[in-house]
Amino acid sequence: MSKRPITVYAAAALEAAEGAAAAGFGVYTGVETAAGTAADPVSAIGVTVLALVGGLAMLGCARGLLRADQWSRAPTVLTQLFALPVAWSLWQSDRPGIAVPMGVAAVLALIAVLSPPSTAWLVHDPGDDPGDDPARTDRDEGGRDGDGAGTRPRSTG
């Protein structure tokens, strides 16, 4: 498979948007804490750290999706599954302006990352078609990038 499916672009874009929002929220709470306006500074520091680390991790997952890194799929799914109860909680707290976009983004990202084209592209064995995608290498257990060692023969059955 040589062409990145649109569903991978969509999942990566949604994951990146959520990651940027989380990191932005972390910056916002950090500034409020530093300015002394946070109601509970200890909790605000924890929220700041979690939001920044989580946002940066989500941005890393989005990059991993675009690079076809298989590791990026599971954390992307998990972040979306965590976003759904948060969106529900925000909905129950009368915050539909945040809850609806978060819930919609989470559902769409789950659909995109778990769709058959995304799954096929993300779990595609690089040994099957080396050279299909320049972002991929023919790396396998024990092999080094680009030397052909460690590539698996193509199965015929």
C-alpha positions as CSV (number, residue, x, y, z in Angstrom):
1,M,0.0,0.0,0.0
2,S,1.7,3.2,-1.1
3,K,-0.8,6.0,-0.6
4,R,-1.7,7.3,2.9
5,P,-5.5,7.1,3.2
6,I,-7.5,10.2,3.9
7,T,-8.7,8.5,7.1
8,V,-5.2,8.6,8.5
9,Y,-4.9,12.3,7.6
10,A,-8.2,12.9,9.4
11,A,-7.3,10.9,12.5
12,A,-3.9,12.7,12.7
13,A,-5.5,16.1,12.2
14,L,-8.1,15.5,15.0
15,E,-5.5,14.1,17.3
16,A,-3.2,17.1,16.7
17,A,-6.1,19.5,17.2
18,E,-6.9,17.9,20.5
19,G,-3.3,17.9,21.5
20,A,-2.8,21.5,20.6
21,A,-6.0,22.4,22.7
22,A,-4.7,20.4,25.7
23,A,-1.3,22.0,25.5
24,G,-2.9,25.5,25.1
25,F,-5.0,24.8,28.2
26,G,-1.9,23.8,30.0
27,V,-0.2,27.0,29.1
28,Y,-3.3,29.0,30.1
29,T,-3.5,27.3,33.6
30,G,0.3,27.7,34.0
31,V,0.0,31.5,33.3
32,E,-2.9,31.8,35.7
33,T,-1.0,29.9,38.4
34,A,2.1,32.0,37.9
35,A,0.0,35.2,38.1
36,G,-1.5,34.0,41.4
37,T,-5.1,34.0,40.1
38,A,-5.6,30.2,40.4
39,A,-8.2,29.2,43.1
40,D,-6.1,26.2,44.2
41,P,-2.4,26.6,43.1
42,V,-1.4,23.0,44.0
43,S,-4.2,21.5,41.8
44,A,-3.5,24.1,39.1
45,I,0.2,23.0,38.9
46,G,-0.9,19.4,38.5
47,V,-3.4,20.3,35.8
48,T,-0.8,22.4,34.0
49,V,1.7,19.5,34.0
50,L,-0.8,16.9,32.9
51,A,-2.3,19.1,30.2
52,L,1.2,20.0,28.8
53,V,2.5,16.4,28.9
54,G,-0.8,15.0,27.5
55,G,-1.0,17.6,24.7
56,L,2.6,17.0,23.6
57,A,2.0,13.2,23.7
58,M,-1.1,13.6,21.6
59,L,0.9,15.7,19.1
60,G,3.5,12.9,19.0
61,C,0.8,10.4,18.3
62,A,-0.5,12.5,15.4
63,R,3.0,12.6,14.0
64,G,3.3,8.9,14.5
65,L,0.0,8.3,12.6
66,L,1.3,10.2,9.6
67,R,4.6,8.3,9.7
68,A,2.7,4.9,9.9
69,D,4.3,4.1,13.2
70,Q,2.2,1.2,14.5
71,W,2.7,2.3,18.2
72,S,0.7,5.5,17.6
73,R,-2.6,3.8,16.9
74,A,-3.3,2.4,20.5
75,P,-2.6,5.7,22.3
76,T,-4.7,7.6,19.8
77,V,-7.6,5.3,20.4
78,L,-7.1,5.6,24.2
79,T,-7.0,9.4,24.1
80,Q,-10.2,9.4,22.3
81,L,-11.8,6.9,24.7
82,F,-10.7,9.2,27.6
83,A,-12.1,12.3,25.8
84,L,-15.6,10.8,25.6
85,P,-16.3,10.7,29.4
86,V,-14.7,14.1,29.8
87,A,-17.0,15.5,27.1
88,W,-20.0,13.9,28.9
89,S,-18.9,15.4,32.2
90,L,-18.6,18.8,30.5
91,W,-22.1,18.3,29.0
92,Q,-23.6,17.6,32.4
93,S,-21.8,20.6,33.8
94,D,-23.7,22.8,31.3
95,R,-20.6,23.5,29.2
96,P,-21.9,22.4,25.7
97,G,-19.5,24.9,24.0
98,I,-16.6,22.6,25.0
99,A,-18.4,19.3,25.4
100,V,-19.9,19.1,21.9
101,P,-16.7,19.8,19.9
102,M,-14.7,17.5,22.1
103,G,-17.2,14.6,21.8
104,V,-17.6,15.1,18.1
105,A,-13.8,15.2,17.6
106,A,-13.4,12.1,19.7
107,V,-16.0,10.1,17.8
108,L,-14.7,11.2,14.4
109,A,-11.1,10.4,15.4
110,L,-12.1,6.9,16.6
111,I,-14.0,6.3,13.3
112,A,-11.0,7.5,11.3
113,V,-8.3,5.6,13.1
114,L,-10.2,2.4,13.4
115,S,-11.5,2.4,9.8
116,P,-10.4,-0.4,7.5
117,P,-8.2,1.9,5.3
118,S,-6.3,3.3,8.3
119,T,-6.0,-0.2,9.9
120,A,-4.6,-1.7,6.7
121,W,-2.1,1.2,6.2
122,L,-1.0,1.3,9.8
123,V,-0.5,-2.4,10.3
124,H,1.0,-2.9,6.8
125,D,4.1,-5.0,7.1
126,P,7.0,-3.0,5.6
127,G,8.6,-6.2,4.5
128,D,5.7,-6.8,2.1
129,D,6.4,-4.0,-0.3
130,P,9.7,-2.3,0.5
131,G,10.0,1.1,-1.2
132,D,6.2,1.7,-1.3
133,D,6.5,4.7,1.0
134,P,9.7,6.7,1.5
135,A,8.7,7.3,5.2
136,R,8.9,3.6,5.8
137,T,12.0,1.5,6.0
138,D,12.6,-2.2,5.5
139,R,13.3,-2.6,9.2
140,D,12.5,-5.8,11.0
141,E,13.8,-7.7,14.0
142,G,17.5,-7.7,13.8
143,G,17.7,-5.8,10.6
144,R,19.2,-2.4,10.0
145,D,17.5,0.4,8.0
146,G,18.0,0.0,4.3
147,D,20.4,-2.9,4.2
148,G,17.8,-5.6,3.4
149,A,18.8,-7.7,6.3
150,G,15.8,-8.7,8.5
151,T,13.2,-8.2,5.8
152,R,10.7,-11.0,5.6
153,P,9.9,-12.8,2.3
154,R,6.6,-11.9,0.9
155,S,4.0,-14.6,1.7
156,T,2.2,-16.0,-1.3
157,G,-0.7,-17.6,0.5
